[in-house]
Amino acid sequence: MKGNPLLMLKKFGQSVWLDYISREVLTSGELRRLILEDGVSGVTTNPAILEKDIAETAAYDDRIRALSLEGKSVEEIYQALVVSDIQFAADELRFVYDRLDGRDGFVSLEVSPRLAHDTPGTVTEARKLWKAVSRPNIFIKVPATREGLPAIRRLIGEGINVNITLLFGLSRYRQVAEAYMAGLEDRLAAGQPVDRVASVASFFLSRIDVMVDPLLEKEMTAGGSRGEAAASLHGETALSCAKAAYRMFREMFDAARFEGLSGRGARVQRLLWASTGTKNPAYSDVKYVEPLIGPETINTVPPETLRAYRDHGRPAPRLEEDLAQAEKILERLPELGIDLDRVTQALEDEGIDKFIRPYEKLMKTLAGKRSAVLRGEAGQKI
Protein backbone atom coordinates (compact mmCIF):
# COMPACT_ATOMS: atom_id res chain seq x y z
CA MET A 1 0.00 0.00 0.00
CA LYS A 2 2.00 2.94 -1.34
CA GLY A 3 2.04 5.92 0.97
CA ASN A 4 0.93 3.99 4.08
CA PRO A 5 2.64 5.82 6.99
CA LEU A 6 2.89 2.56 8.94
CA LEU A 7 5.01 0.99 6.21
CA MET A 8 7.23 4.06 6.07
CA LEU A 9 8.30 3.62 9.69
CA LYS A 10 10.59 0.78 8.64
CA LYS A 11 12.69 3.31 6.71
CA PHE A 12 13.61 4.88 10.04
CA GLY A 13 14.39 1.62 11.83
CA GLN A 14 11.16 1.29 13.80
CA SER A 15 8.91 -1.77 13.94
CA VAL A 16 5.16 -1.65 14.48
CA TRP A 17 3.60 -4.30 16.69
CA LEU A 18 -0.07 -4.83 17.48
CA ASP A 19 -0.97 -4.61 21.15
CA TYR A 20 -3.98 -6.87 20.81
CA ILE A 21 -4.93 -10.43 20.01
CA SER A 22 -8.24 -12.26 19.76
CA ARG A 23 -9.46 -15.49 18.26
CA GLU A 24 -11.39 -13.47 15.66
CA VAL A 25 -8.29 -11.51 14.60
CA LEU A 26 -6.41 -14.77 14.20
CA THR A 27 -8.97 -16.93 12.43
CA SER A 28 -10.49 -14.25 10.18
CA GLY A 29 -7.17 -13.51 8.49
CA GLU A 30 -7.08 -10.01 9.99
CA LEU A 31 -3.64 -10.51 11.51
CA ARG A 32 -2.26 -11.72 8.20
CA ARG A 33 -3.74 -8.67 6.49
CA LEU A 34 -2.16 -6.33 9.04
CA ILE A 35 1.21 -8.02 8.50
CA LEU A 36 1.05 -7.77 4.72
CA GLU A 37 -0.64 -4.40 4.29
CA ASP A 38 0.45 -2.40 7.35
CA GLY A 39 3.83 -3.97 8.04
CA VAL A 40 2.87 -5.22 11.51
CA SER A 41 5.82 -7.36 12.59
CA GLY A 42 4.92 -8.43 16.10
CA VAL A 43 2.09 -8.95 18.59
CA THR A 44 1.80 -8.34 22.33
CA THR A 45 -1.00 -9.42 24.62
CA ASN A 46 -1.91 -9.62 28.30
CA PRO A 47 -4.56 -11.23 30.54
CA ALA A 48 -6.90 -8.21 30.26
CA ILE A 49 -7.15 -8.66 26.50
CA LEU A 50 -7.80 -12.40 26.73
CA GLU A 51 -10.32 -12.02 29.57
CA LYS A 52 -12.46 -9.67 27.50
CA ASP A 53 -12.46 -12.05 24.53
CA ILE A 54 -13.36 -15.12 26.59
CA ALA A 55 -16.00 -13.38 28.69
CA GLU A 56 -17.74 -11.46 25.91
CA THR A 57 -17.60 -13.89 22.97
CA ALA A 58 -18.26 -17.57 22.35
CA ALA A 59 -15.05 -17.98 20.36
CA TYR A 60 -13.43 -20.21 22.98
CA ASP A 61 -16.48 -22.10 24.24
CA ASP A 62 -16.04 -25.30 22.24
CA ARG A 63 -12.42 -25.59 23.33
CA ILE A 64 -13.30 -24.84 26.96
CA ARG A 65 -15.99 -27.52 26.85
CA ALA A 66 -13.63 -30.13 25.43
CA LEU A 67 -10.87 -29.35 27.92
CA SER A 68 -13.32 -29.39 30.83
CA LEU A 69 -14.62 -32.81 29.82
CA GLU A 70 -11.02 -34.03 29.64
CA GLY A 71 -10.72 -33.19 33.32
CA LYS A 72 -8.39 -30.22 32.91
CA SER A 73 -8.11 -27.71 35.75
CA VAL A 74 -8.88 -24.02 35.29
CA GLU A 75 -5.17 -23.21 35.10
CA GLU A 76 -4.61 -25.96 32.53
CA ILE A 77 -7.51 -24.66 30.43
CA TYR A 78 -6.09 -21.14 30.57
CA GLN A 79 -2.65 -22.29 29.47
CA ALA A 80 -4.08 -24.39 26.64
CA LEU A 81 -6.08 -21.45 25.27
CA VAL A 82 -3.18 -19.03 25.55
CA VAL A 83 -0.63 -21.41 24.07
CA SER A 84 -2.91 -22.17 21.13
CA ASP A 85 -3.42 -18.49 20.30
CA ILE A 86 0.26 -17.66 20.70
CA GLN A 87 1.27 -20.56 18.46
CA PHE A 88 -1.22 -19.41 15.82
CA ALA A 89 0.10 -15.82 15.90
CA ALA A 90 3.74 -16.97 15.95
CA ASP A 91 3.13 -19.15 12.90
CA GLU A 92 1.53 -16.20 11.08
CA LEU A 93 4.62 -14.10 11.81
CA ARG A 94 7.18 -16.84 11.19
CA PHE A 95 7.92 -15.73 7.63
CA VAL A 96 8.79 -12.27 8.99
CA TYR A 97 11.09 -13.81 11.59
CA ASP A 98 12.80 -15.99 8.98
CA ARG A 99 13.12 -13.24 6.40
CA LEU A 100 14.77 -10.92 8.95
CA ASP A 101 17.00 -13.63 10.40
CA GLY A 102 15.30 -13.53 13.78
CA ARG A 103 15.41 -9.76 14.20
CA ASP A 104 11.63 -9.32 14.24
CA GLY A 105 8.39 -11.25 13.87
CA PHE A 106 7.74 -12.03 17.56
CA VAL A 107 4.70 -12.72 19.72
CA SER A 108 4.74 -12.06 23.47
CA LEU A 109 2.92 -13.91 26.24
CA GLU A 110 3.04 -13.17 29.91
CA VAL A 111 3.87 -15.13 33.01
CA SER A 112 1.14 -14.95 35.64
CA PRO A 113 1.02 -11.44 37.16
CA ARG A 114 0.70 -13.17 40.51
CA LEU A 115 4.42 -13.93 40.19
CA ALA A 116 5.59 -10.33 39.82
CA HIS A 117 7.48 -10.51 43.14
CA ASP A 118 8.44 -14.19 42.93
CA THR A 119 11.76 -14.80 41.17
CA PRO A 120 11.78 -18.64 41.29
CA GLY A 121 8.11 -18.79 40.34
CA THR A 122 8.65 -16.48 37.38
CA VAL A 123 11.57 -18.56 36.10
CA THR A 124 9.64 -21.82 36.48
CA GLU A 125 6.55 -20.54 34.66
CA ALA A 126 8.60 -18.86 31.92
CA ARG A 127 10.38 -22.16 31.23
CA LYS A 128 7.04 -23.97 31.14
CA LEU A 129 5.47 -21.49 28.68
CA TRP A 130 8.58 -21.43 26.47
CA LYS A 131 8.51 -25.22 26.23
CA ALA A 132 4.74 -25.40 25.73
CA VAL A 133 4.61 -22.89 22.86
CA SER A 134 7.78 -24.32 21.29
CA ARG A 135 8.33 -21.56 18.75
CA PRO A 136 11.58 -19.58 18.31
CA ASN A 137 9.75 -16.31 17.60
CA ILE A 138 8.12 -15.72 20.96
CA PHE A 139 8.94 -13.57 23.97
CA ILE A 140 8.07 -14.44 27.54
CA LYS A 141 6.96 -11.26 29.30
CA VAL A 142 8.58 -10.68 32.70
CA PRO A 143 7.75 -7.57 34.77
CA ALA A 144 10.55 -5.12 35.54
CA THR A 145 10.24 -5.52 39.29
CA ARG A 146 13.24 -5.93 41.58
CA GLU A 147 12.41 -9.62 41.75
CA GLY A 148 12.08 -9.72 37.96
CA LEU A 149 15.67 -8.61 37.38
CA PRO A 150 17.39 -11.88 38.43
CA ALA A 151 14.71 -13.81 36.53
CA ILE A 152 15.56 -11.85 33.38
CA ARG A 153 19.25 -12.65 33.75
CA ARG A 154 18.59 -16.33 34.35
CA LEU A 155 16.17 -16.74 31.46
CA ILE A 156 18.42 -14.93 28.99
CA GLY A 157 21.27 -17.12 30.18
CA GLU A 158 19.14 -20.15 29.30
CA GLY A 159 18.42 -18.80 25.82
CA ILE A 160 14.79 -17.86 26.50
CA ASN A 161 13.67 -14.66 24.78
CA VAL A 162 12.36 -12.06 27.25
CA ASN A 163 10.10 -9.04 26.85
CA ILE A 164 10.53 -6.92 29.96
CA THR A 165 7.14 -5.41 30.75
CA LEU A 166 5.76 -2.80 33.16
CA LEU A 167 8.87 -0.66 32.85
CA PHE A 168 8.37 2.97 33.88
CA GLY A 169 11.52 4.33 35.51
CA LEU A 170 14.86 5.31 34.02
CA SER A 171 16.94 3.84 36.84
CA ARG A 172 15.05 0.56 36.51
CA TYR A 173 15.60 0.61 32.75
CA ARG A 174 19.36 0.70 33.29
CA GLN A 175 19.07 -2.33 35.60
CA VAL A 176 17.00 -4.16 32.99
CA ALA A 177 19.58 -3.59 30.26
CA GLU A 178 22.36 -4.71 32.61
CA ALA A 179 20.41 -7.88 33.49
CA TYR A 180 20.13 -8.66 29.77
CA MET A 181 23.86 -8.21 29.22
CA ALA A 182 24.69 -10.24 32.33
CA GLY A 183 22.49 -13.06 31.03
CA LEU A 184 24.34 -13.02 27.71
CA GLU A 185 27.67 -13.11 29.56
CA ASP A 186 26.46 -16.07 31.65
CA ARG A 187 25.48 -17.84 28.46
CA LEU A 188 28.85 -17.29 26.84
CA ALA A 189 30.61 -18.44 30.00
CA ALA A 190 28.64 -21.67 29.74
CA GLY A 191 29.84 -22.16 26.17
CA GLN A 192 26.46 -21.39 24.62
CA PRO A 193 25.77 -19.17 21.56
CA VAL A 194 24.14 -15.76 21.95
CA ASP A 195 23.36 -14.86 18.36
CA ARG A 196 19.71 -16.02 18.47
CA VAL A 197 18.76 -14.70 21.91
CA ALA A 198 16.38 -11.75 21.76
CA SER A 199 15.00 -9.25 24.24
CA VAL A 200 13.01 -6.03 24.28
CA ALA A 201 12.51 -3.53 27.11
CA SER A 202 8.91 -2.28 27.09
CA PHE A 203 8.78 1.28 28.39
CA PHE A 204 5.20 2.23 29.33
CA LEU A 205 4.40 5.83 28.41
CA SER A 206 0.87 7.23 28.51
CA ARG A 207 0.35 6.02 32.08
CA ILE A 208 3.19 8.30 33.18
CA ASP A 209 1.33 11.35 31.93
CA VAL A 210 -1.92 10.06 33.43
CA MET A 211 -0.27 10.19 36.85
CA VAL A 212 1.93 13.28 36.47
CA ASP A 213 -0.45 15.62 34.61
CA PRO A 214 -2.91 15.98 37.51
CA LEU A 215 -0.03 16.92 39.79
CA LEU A 216 1.01 19.60 37.33
CA GLU A 217 -2.58 20.80 36.94
CA LYS A 218 -2.76 21.49 40.68
CA GLU A 219 0.28 23.72 40.34
CA MET A 220 -1.16 25.38 37.23
CA THR A 221 -4.21 26.58 39.13
CA ALA A 222 -1.97 28.48 41.52
CA GLY A 223 -0.87 30.80 38.73
CA GLY A 224 2.28 32.89 38.82
CA SER A 225 5.69 31.69 37.70
CA ARG A 226 5.16 28.30 39.34
CA GLY A 227 1.89 27.84 37.47
CA GLU A 228 3.54 28.84 34.20
CA ALA A 229 6.35 26.36 34.80
CA ALA A 230 3.84 23.59 35.45
CA ALA A 231 1.91 24.49 32.29
CA SER A 232 5.09 24.24 30.21
CA LEU A 233 5.67 20.69 31.47
CA HIS A 234 2.10 19.47 31.11
CA GLY A 235 1.87 16.42 28.85
CA GLU A 236 5.64 16.29 28.35
CA THR A 237 6.85 13.89 31.03
CA ALA A 238 6.32 10.58 29.26
CA LEU A 239 7.91 11.69 26.00
CA SER A 240 10.84 13.15 27.92
CA CYS A 241 11.31 9.86 29.77
CA ALA A 242 11.28 7.98 26.45
CA LYS A 243 13.91 10.27 24.94
CA ALA A 244 16.08 10.00 28.05
CA ALA A 245 15.73 6.21 27.93
CA TYR A 246 16.81 6.20 24.30
CA ARG A 247 19.91 8.21 25.17
CA MET A 248 20.71 5.65 27.87
CA PHE A 249 20.13 2.87 25.34
CA ARG A 250 22.66 4.44 22.97
CA GLU A 251 25.21 4.88 25.73
CA MET A 252 24.90 1.34 27.12
CA PHE A 253 24.80 -0.55 23.84
CA ASP A 254 27.60 1.50 22.28
CA ALA A 255 29.86 0.93 25.30
CA ALA A 256 32.77 -1.50 25.51
CA ARG A 257 30.84 -4.04 27.57
CA PHE A 258 28.32 -4.69 24.83
CA GLU A 259 30.88 -4.38 22.05
CA GLY A 260 32.45 -7.56 23.40
CA LEU A 261 29.08 -9.28 23.32
CA SER A 262 28.13 -8.03 19.87
CA GLY A 263 31.44 -9.37 18.61
CA ARG A 264 30.12 -12.81 19.55
CA GLY A 265 26.87 -12.19 17.67
CA ALA A 266 24.69 -10.70 20.43
CA ARG A 267 21.93 -8.32 19.44
CA VAL A 268 20.86 -5.17 21.24
CA GLN A 269 17.88 -5.24 23.54
CA ARG A 270 15.53 -3.00 21.60
CA LEU A 271 13.42 -0.36 23.31
CA LEU A 272 9.69 -0.93 22.88
CA TRP A 273 7.26 1.92 23.42
CA ALA A 274 4.20 0.47 25.20
CA SER A 275 1.00 2.04 26.53
CA THR A 276 0.95 4.27 23.44
CA GLY A 277 -2.80 4.68 23.15
CA THR A 278 -3.66 8.27 24.09
CA LYS A 279 -5.63 8.42 27.35
CA ASN A 280 -6.28 12.20 27.37
CA PRO A 281 -8.73 13.20 24.59
CA ALA A 282 -7.15 16.66 24.51
CA TYR A 283 -3.94 15.13 23.15
CA SER A 284 -3.23 13.93 19.63
CA ASP A 285 -4.24 10.33 19.01
CA VAL A 286 -0.69 9.70 17.74
CA LYS A 287 1.06 11.61 20.52
CA TYR A 288 3.06 8.57 21.66
CA VAL A 289 4.04 7.49 18.17
CA GLU A 290 5.03 10.54 16.14
CA PRO A 291 7.87 11.93 18.34
CA LEU A 292 9.40 8.52 19.14
CA ILE A 293 10.51 7.20 15.75
CA GLY A 294 14.10 6.01 15.65
CA PRO A 295 16.43 3.07 14.96
CA GLU A 296 16.24 -0.15 16.99
CA THR A 297 12.83 0.73 18.46
CA ILE A 298 9.37 -0.79 18.40
CA ASN A 299 6.00 0.85 18.95
CA THR A 300 3.30 -1.58 20.08
CA VAL A 301 -0.04 0.07 19.38
CA PRO A 302 -3.66 -0.79 20.14
CA PRO A 303 -5.91 -1.18 17.08
CA GLU A 304 -7.35 2.34 17.31
CA THR A 305 -3.88 3.92 17.36
CA LEU A 306 -2.84 1.73 14.43
CA ARG A 307 -5.81 3.00 12.43
CA ALA A 308 -5.11 6.59 13.42
CA TYR A 309 -1.48 6.42 12.32
CA ARG A 310 -2.40 4.74 9.07
CA ASP A 311 -4.79 7.62 8.43
CA HIS A 312 -2.71 10.67 9.36
CA GLY A 313 0.75 9.66 10.55
CA ARG A 314 3.73 11.74 9.40
CA PRO A 315 6.80 9.52 9.76
CA ALA A 316 10.17 11.16 10.40
CA PRO A 317 13.18 10.26 12.60
CA ARG A 318 12.36 12.52 15.57
CA LEU A 319 13.47 10.41 18.54
CA GLU A 320 16.83 12.10 18.99
CA GLU A 321 15.47 15.60 18.53
CA ASP A 322 15.31 17.90 21.57
CA LEU A 323 17.16 15.51 23.88
CA ALA A 324 18.55 18.38 25.92
CA GLN A 325 15.06 19.83 26.32
CA ALA A 326 13.76 16.45 27.47
CA GLU A 327 16.40 16.30 30.18
CA LYS A 328 15.54 19.85 31.30
CA ILE A 329 11.89 18.88 31.64
CA LEU A 330 12.78 15.93 33.86
CA GLU A 331 15.12 18.12 35.92
CA ARG A 332 12.36 20.69 36.53
CA LEU A 333 9.81 18.24 37.93
CA PRO A 334 11.40 18.16 41.43
CA GLU A 335 11.17 21.97 41.52
CA LEU A 336 7.40 21.49 41.46
CA GLY A 337 7.45 18.83 44.15
CA ILE A 338 7.17 15.88 41.77
CA ASP A 339 9.43 12.93 42.61
CA LEU A 340 9.60 10.93 39.38
CA ASP A 341 11.13 7.89 41.08
CA ARG A 342 8.21 7.77 43.49
CA VAL A 343 5.76 8.20 40.61
CA THR A 344 7.26 5.38 38.56
CA GLN A 345 7.32 3.02 41.56
CA ALA A 346 3.65 3.78 42.14
CA LEU A 347 2.97 3.07 38.48
CA GLU A 348 4.78 -0.27 38.73
CA ASP A 349 2.71 -1.26 41.77
CA GLU A 350 -0.49 -0.09 40.11
CA GLY A 351 0.41 -1.83 36.86
CA ILE A 352 0.86 -5.17 38.60
CA ASP A 353 -2.52 -4.74 40.25
CA LYS A 354 -4.12 -3.83 36.91
CA PHE A 355 -2.80 -7.08 35.43
CA ILE A 356 -3.71 -9.23 38.44
CA ARG A 357 -7.35 -8.07 38.55
CA PRO A 358 -8.24 -9.13 34.98
CA TYR A 359 -6.21 -12.32 35.44
CA GLU A 360 -8.25 -13.22 38.51
CA LYS A 361 -11.43 -12.26 36.67
CA LEU A 362 -10.40 -14.48 33.78
CA MET A 363 -9.77 -17.42 36.10
CA LYS A 364 -13.22 -16.86 37.64
CA THR A 365 -14.85 -16.75 34.19
CA LEU A 366 -13.13 -19.96 33.14
CA ALA A 367 -14.07 -21.64 36.42
CA GLY A 368 -17.71 -20.73 35.85
CA LYS A 369 -17.71 -22.08 32.31
CA ARG A 370 -15.93 -25.24 33.40
CA SER A 371 -18.44 -25.82 36.21
CA ALA A 372 -21.36 -25.35 33.80
CA VAL A 373 -19.94 -28.04 31.54
CA LEU A 374 -19.32 -30.47 34.35
CA ARG A 375 -22.83 -29.94 35.76
CA GLY A 376 -24.28 -30.66 32.34
CA GLU A 377 -25.98 -27.27 32.21
CA ALA A 378 -24.15 -25.90 29.22
CA GLY A 379 -26.18 -27.30 26.35
CA GLN A 380 -24.83 -25.74 23.17
CA LYS A 381 -23.51 -22.64 24.93
CA ILE A 382 -21.50 -21.92 28.06
N, C-alpha and C positions, 0 to 999 in steps of 0.2 A: 504494500500500500504506500505508494510514493507520497512523500510529504507528511506521513504519520509522525508526530513529534516523539512518540514512544520509541519508534525504531531509530530515530536520530540520536537518542541518548547513547547508544552503543559507540557512536563516533567519539564521544568524550570519555569513554571508559567506564560508563555506569550501566549496571544491569537493572532490569525491572523484574521484580517478583510480585506475585499475587498473594496478598495476605488474606486468603480465604480458600476454603475447600468445601465441597458438598458432593453428595452422591450424584445430584443432578448435573453439576458442572462437569463431573467426571464422565458420566455415562452418556450425556447428550452430545459430547464432542466439543463442548464449549471451551474446555481447557486446551484442547488441540488447536482450536481456532485462535485463541489468545496467543498461543506459542507461535503459530505461523504468521498471523496478521499483525500482532502487536509486539512481537519480540519478547514476550514473557519467558523468562529463562529460569524460573524457580517458583516454589510455592512454600508458604508458611501457614501454620494452623495452630490452634490451641483448643483447650477443652470448651471454652465458651462458644466457639464456632460449631463444634460437633454437637454440643448439647442442644443448641437451637435447631439443628437439622433433625436430630433424632426425636426431639419433643414435638416439633411442629409439622413434621412430614411423616409419611408412611414408607419412606424410601428404604428404611432398614428393617421393617417389621418382619419380613419373611426370614431374613437372616437371624434376627433375634429369636424368632420362634424355633427355628431349627437348632440353634445353639442351646436354647433353654431345654428343649426335649432331649438333647444329648447329655444333659446334666451339668452343663458348664455353669460356673459361678458368675456373679455379676462382673467381677474383675476380669475373668476370662472372656466374657462376652465383649466387654469394652475393648480389651486388647485385640480380639479378633476383628472387630469392626474397624478399629484404627489401623491396624496392620494392613488389612485389605485395601483401604482407601489410599494409604501411603504407597503401597506397592503399585497400585493402579497409576497414581500420579507420577511416581518415579519412572515407571515404564513409558509413560507418555513423554517424559523429559529426557529419556535415555539417549536419544539421538543427539540432543543438544550437548549432553555430557560427553559423549563420544567424539563429536565433531570438535569440541573445544578442549579435548584431551584432559577432561576432568576439572576444568577451570570454572564451570558453571553447569546448570541443569540439575539443581538439587531440590529436594523436598525435605522439610523439617517436621519432626514430631517431638513431642515434649514428654519428659519424665513427669511423673505425678507431682503436681505442685505441693502435695503434702510433704515431699522430700526436700523442700527448699533449704532446710537447715540440717539435713542429714547426709553427710558426705558418703558413708558406706552404702546407704540406701540408694543414693543417686547413682553411684557407680554400678551397683548390682542391677538396678532397673535399666540403666542405659545399655549395659551389656546384653540384657535380655531382649530389649527392643531392637538393637542392632542385629542380633542373631535372628530374631523372628522376621524382620523385614527382608533381610538378606539381599540388599541392593547396595552397590557402591556409591550411588548418587543420593544418599540421604544424610541429613544432619540430625543428631540427637540434641534437643534443646536442654541446656542446663542453665539455671538462673545464676546471675552474677552476685550471689551472696558470698559472705566470707567462707561459708562451708562449701560453696560451689567451686571456689578456686582450686583446692586440692583435687576435687573430682575432675575438673577440666584438665589439669596436668596429667592425672592418671589415665584418663580416657584417651587423650592425644598420644600419650606414650604407648598405648595399646593399639593405636592405629584407627581409633573410632573418631569419625568426623563430629565436631561439636559446634553448634550454634549457641553462643552465649546470649541469653535472653535477660530481660528485665535489667538492663544496664542504663543507669541514669547519670552517675557521677564521673567526673574526670579522673579523680584519684583511683576509683575502682576500675576504670577503663585501663589505666596503666598496669594494674595488677592482673587484669584479664590477659592482656597482651604478653606479660611476663610469664604467666602460667602456660600459655600456648607455647612460647619458646622453650620453657623448661621441659614441657612434655616432649617436644621434638628432640631436645638434647638427651632426655632419658631414652628415647627410642634409638637414637644413634648409638648411645653407649651400650645398648643391648644388641647392637649389630643388626638393627632393623632399618629398612628404607623409610625415607620421609617424603618422597616425591609425590605420593598419592594421598597424603593426609591433608584434609581441608578443615578450615574453621572460619567462622565469621563472628564479629562482635556486634550485636544488635543494640544500637543506641536509641532509646526511646525518647521521642522529642515532644510531641504536642502536649503530653501530660505534664511536662515541665512548665510550659506556659500556663496550663490550667491551674497549677498550684501557685506560681509566682505572680501572675497578673493581678489576682485579687489583692495581694499584698501591696503591689505597686499602686493599685487603684485607691487604696486607703490613703496612701501618701499624696496622691494626686488631688484628693478632695481638700487637702490642707492648704493648697495654693502656695504661692511664694516660690522661692528658688528650689526648695525641696520638692514641691509639687511639680515644677517644671522638669526637674531631673528625673523624677519617677515617670513622667509622661514620655520622656525621651527613651526610656528603657522598656516601655510597655510593649509586649509582644516580641521582644528581641532576645530573651534569655535562651530559649531552646536553640535557635539558629546560632547564637554565639557559642553555646556549648558544643554544637556539632562542628563548627569551624575550629574551635580550640582542640577538639578531639582529633580532627584530621591533621592538625599541625603535630600533635603528639604521635599520631600514626606515622607520619613522614619521618619524624626524628627517630623513633624506635626501630622502624624497619629499614632505615637507611644506615643504621649504626653498625659498628663492627660485629656486635654479637650476632645479629641476624645475617650479616654478610657471610659468616662462616656456615650458617645453616643453609642459606640459599645456594652456596657453593656445592652443597650435597643434594640439591634439588628441592629444598623446602620452598613452599609458597607463602606469601604474606597472608596474614589473617585480615581479610577485607572488613572494612567498616560497613555495616548495614544500617540504614536509617529506618527505624520502626516507629510505630504510632504516628504515621504521617497523614492520617485523615484529619482534616481541620475541625477542631471542636468548637471554636468560636465563630459564629456566622458572620461576624464583622470582618473576619480575615479572608484572604483569598483562599479558594478551595485547592490551590496548588502551592500554598505558602511553604510547605515542608518538602517540596520537590524542587521547585525552580531555583532556589539559591544554593542547593547542595549537590550540584552535578560536578563530578570530578572522577579522575582515574581510580581504579581499584575500590569502587564503592558500589553499593546496592541500595535501591529504594524499594522496600516492600510495601505495596499500596493496597488499600481496600478497593473493592470494585468501583465504588463511586469516584474515588480519586483517580483511578485508572481511566475511567470515562472522561473525567474532567480534563486530564492532561492530554488525552488523545484529541479532545476538542479544541483546546486553546493553550496548550503548552508552548513555550518558546525556549527550546534547548540551547544552552550555552554553558561553557565551563566556568562557572561562577564560584565554585567552592573555595578557592584560594583568594578570592577578592575580599578586601576589607578585613583581613585577619587581625590587624592591629586594632581596628575599631571593635571587633568582637572581644578582644581581650580587655579593652577599656570598659566595655559594658559589664563584663563579669567582675572587674575590679571595683566598679561603682556600686554594685549591689550591697556590699556590707555597709557602705555609707548611709544606706536607707534602712539599715537594720535587718537585711535579708542574708541569712547564713545559707549559702547554696549547698554546703555539705549536709546540713541538717535537712534541707528541703529534699535532696536526692535520697537520703536515707529513708525519709518518710515515704517517698514515692516507691522505693523498693519494698518497704513493708506493706504499703497499700496495694502494690502490684501483685504481690504474692497472695494477699487476701482476695483480690479480684479474680485470680485464677483458681483459687481453692473453692470459692463459692460456686461457680458454674460447674466445677468438677464434681463437687458433692451433689449438686442438683442433677447432674447427668447420671451419677451412680444411683440416685433415688429414682429417676425416670426409668432406668434400665431395670432396677429391682422391681418396680411396679409392673413393667411389661413382662418380665420373667415370671412373676407370681401369677399374672393373669393366664399365661400359657399353661403353667403347671396346675392351676385350678380348673383348667378346661373351660374358662370363661371367654376366651379370646375370639372364638369363631373365626371369621375371615380377617378380623382386624384386631390389633392390640394397641 
